[in-house]
Amino acid sequence: MIQIRQLSKTFSNKRSLAQLAPSHSGKNKMAIFENVSLEIQRGELFCLLGPNGSGKTTLLKILAGLISPTSGEARVEGFSILKDRKQVQRRIGLIFSESGNFYPRLSVYHNLQFFSSLYGLTGHSFSEQLNFYSIHLGLTQSLHAPFQMLSSGFQQRVNILRALLPEPPVILCDEMTKQLDPEFCQNLKNFAKKILIEQKQKTMLWVTHLPEEARAVGDRVGMLYQNRIEILAGPAQGSGS
């Protein structure tokens, strides 16, 4: 599960020479969000909406251990993002809308083989996982193609596959359907609900800017807005603040 308690993130603004003067008293910090709290249960798919700049991506990066919060705490599967960062990162599959950090000239297969080995997934276990997920993601015919030869939509499918192969119990998705065609988006939503959530009991935090997508896929839907997460739909009513 994911537990977020009074989490805040503040960035420093760039200052002009005048603002650097000792007499200048203007504020030079910008709060992305402040004192945000939320709990997502094991086996739940929680969809998070919010306007641009509300901090949705920043929140995911904090949970994934890529950046540190200014204050507050969060736990993933019981591990602290502050004290147990490596344990947290091994339990998270992170999917962004851009499929970066692949080796463009290597085949899809060899890319996935390399990245999976970093998680200790090799040999027969790797082959089994690859076969299972490539079928569900429609990638069996693309495994031996160079990554750079794939369309942006198929590159994003590979990006999703890479995150799922080590079987992380928690999956963080940031606008992951952005590059995908409508037909595959529907297949992906069904796959997430039927296989990842119902069958494998994974926990998902699915960030999207599309209300209709959130309503279609989420067990609960929340809105990150003005430094709070308000629950908009789902069996649990109330809000985190």
C-alpha positions, -999 to 999 in steps of 0.1 A, spaced: 0 0 0 9 37 -2 7 60 28 13 97 24 14 119 55 16 157 54 39 157 24 52 190 10 75 200 -18 90 235 -22 113 246 -50 136 277 -49 129 302 -76 158 317 -96 166 351 -83 178 382 -101 209 402 -89 186 427 -72 169 399 -53 203 386 -41 209 419 -23 208 416 16 181 442 17 157 423 -5 130 405 15 109 390 -13 100 353 -13 122 331 -33 105 297 -28 75 282 -46 53 255 -30 43 228 -54 20 213 -28 18 214 10 7 189 37 -8 164 13 -21 131 27 -35 100 11 -37 63 17 -40 38 -12 -49 2 -2 -32 -30 -15 -50 -41 -47 -65 -7 -53 -62 14 -85 -63 50 -75 -66 76 -103 -52 111 -96 -64 141 -116 -51 177 -115 -43 208 -136 -9 213 -150 15 225 -123 -5 210 -95 24 186 -86 11 152 -98 44 142 -115 64 157 -86 44 135 -62 52 104 -82 89 112 -83 89 116 -45 72 83 -40 97 66 -64 126 81 -45 138 102 -74 136 135 -54 131 142 -17 102 160 -1 107 192 17 87 179 47 64 151 56 67 113 51 54 86 28 56 48 29 55 22 2 47 -14 13 57 -2 48 91 12 38 99 49 43 108 69 13 133 88 35 150 60 54 145 30 31 149 45 -4 165 14 -20 138 -9 -6 111 14 -19 126 16 -54 128 -22 -57 91 -23 -50 80 3 -75 74 1 -113 75 36 -126 59 45 -160 62 79 -175 46 91 -207 79 94 -225 98 61 -232 134 72 -225 166 56 -215 165 27 -239 194 17 -262 180 27 -296 201 3 -317 195 -27 -295 165 -50 -301 135 -47 -277 145 -81 -264 180 -72 -255 169 -39 -240 145 -57 -217 170 -84 -209 195 -58 -197 171 -38 -176 156 -69 -160 190 -82 -151 194 -51 -129 166 -64 -108 180 -100 -107 154 -112 -132 173 -135 -156 171 -169 -173 139 -189 -173 121 -165 -150 129 -136 -174 116 -156 -204 83 -165 -186 77 -130 -175 85 -116 -209 62 -141 -227 33 -133 -203 35 -95 -205 44 -93 -242 13 -112 -251 -9 -89 -231 8 -58 -244 8 -69 -281 46 -70 -284 54 -106 -293 60 -96 -330 82 -66 -320 107 -82 -296 135 -86 -320 131 -53 -338 156 -25 -329 140 -2 -304 145 29 -326 125 13 -354 93 12 -334 66 39 -335 62 61 -304 31 41 -294 50 8 -295 80 23 -277 56 33 -249 43 -3 -248 79 -14 -243 83 12 -216 52 -3 -198 66 -38 -202 99 -29 -187 83 -16 -156 61 -47 -152 87 -74 -158 102 -75 -122 67 -78 -108 67 -47 -86 39 -47 -61 33 -10 -66 30 7 -100 31 45 -105 18 57 -139 22 92 -152 1 99 -182 11 65 -196 -16 64 -223 -5 97 -239 13 80 -268 -12 52 -273 -40 47 -298 -76 45 -285 -80 8 -291 -49 -2 -272 -58 23 -244 -90 4 -238 -71 -29 -238 -46 -15 -214 -74 -3 -190 -89 -38 -190 -55 -54 -185 -48 -31 -156 -81 -38 -139 -85 -76 -146 -48 -88 -145 -28 -63 -125 -53 -54 -99 -78 -83 -96 -55 -112 -104 -21 -100 -92 -33 -77 -64 -9 -49 -73 -14 -13 -61 -16 14 -87 -14 52 -86 -26 62 -121 -20 99 -130 -41 113 -159 -55 146 -170 -85 129 -186 -115 127 -163 -133 101 -185 -102 78 -183 -100 82 -145 -137 74 -141 -134 43 -164 -104 28 -147 -101 39 -111 -115 22 -80 -113 58 -66 -106 91 -83 -90 121 -66 -81 156 -76 -48 172 -66 -57 209 -64 -48 238 -42 -25 217 -19 -50 190 -12 -63 157 -26 -100 156 -27 -117 123 -34 -142 128 -63 -155 93 -68 -153 58 -54 -164 37 -24 -144 57 1 -156 93 6 -137 121 22 -104 138 14 -68 141 23 -54 174 32 
